[in-house]
């Protein structure tokens, strides 16, 4: 039986399914987020890849390099996915 993995937003499988339904590759989004919703968009940080397709550490940090991204909100999050809605 698969182990249930929780994220700050709910069960990982549910969060991943919701992101996919909105055209976002869940493997691009750090498990800790951030993920927010504004009116008709999902805002998130995407992990960046170098020219060979590998993720890399941001210069001067110990963190993977990320950049802000957004996607059109096509499907509202289900009840078990808790994403902050911003005005």
N, C-alpha and C positions, 0 to 999 in steps of 0.2 A: 504494500500500500504506500502511495506517495505521501511524503510528509507535507503537511500544510505549512506554507511559508507566508508569514504576515509581513506586510509592508506598512508604512505609516498611513497608507490609504485604504487598507483592507487586504483580503486574501490575494496573494500574488497572481493566481490564476484568473481571478475575477478582474483585477486591474489590467492584466495583460489582454484579456478578451475585450474589455471596453476600449483600451487604446487601439487595438487592431480594428475594431468596428468603426473607429474614427480615422483610420488611415495612418496611424502612428505605429512604427515598429517598436514593440516594447523592449527589445534588446538594446535600443538606442537610449532609453531613459534610465538614469540611475535609480536603483531601488528606493533610495531615500528622497527622490524627487529633486526639485519641487515640481508640483503639478497644480495648476489653478485653472479656473474657468472664468471668463468674462463674456457676458452676453451670448455670443455665438462662436467663441473660440476657446480652444484648450491651449494653455501656455505651459511649456515645459522646457527643461534643459536637455539637450541632446549631447551624448558623449561623442567626441570628434575622433576621426580616424586620420592617419597619415596617408601618404601616397601609396603605401603598400596594403592599406586596409586594416592596419592595427591601431588600436586605441593607444593614446600616449599621455604622458603626464604633462600638465601645464607647467611652463617654465616658472621657476621660483616657488613651486608648491609641491606637495606630495599627493595631489589630487588629479584624477583624470581630467583632461581638457574637455570643457563643455561650452556650448553656445546656446543662447535662448532661441527657441523655435515656437511656432504655433501651428495649429491645425484647426480646420473648421469643425465645430461641434455638430456632428451628425446624429449621434446617439447619446442621450443623457446617461450619466452614470447610474448603475443599478444601486439599490438600497445598501448593498454591502461594500460599495466603493465610496469612500468619503473624501471628496475633493473640495477644496475651498473655493467658493464662488466669490469673485470680486465684483464690485460695482462698475 
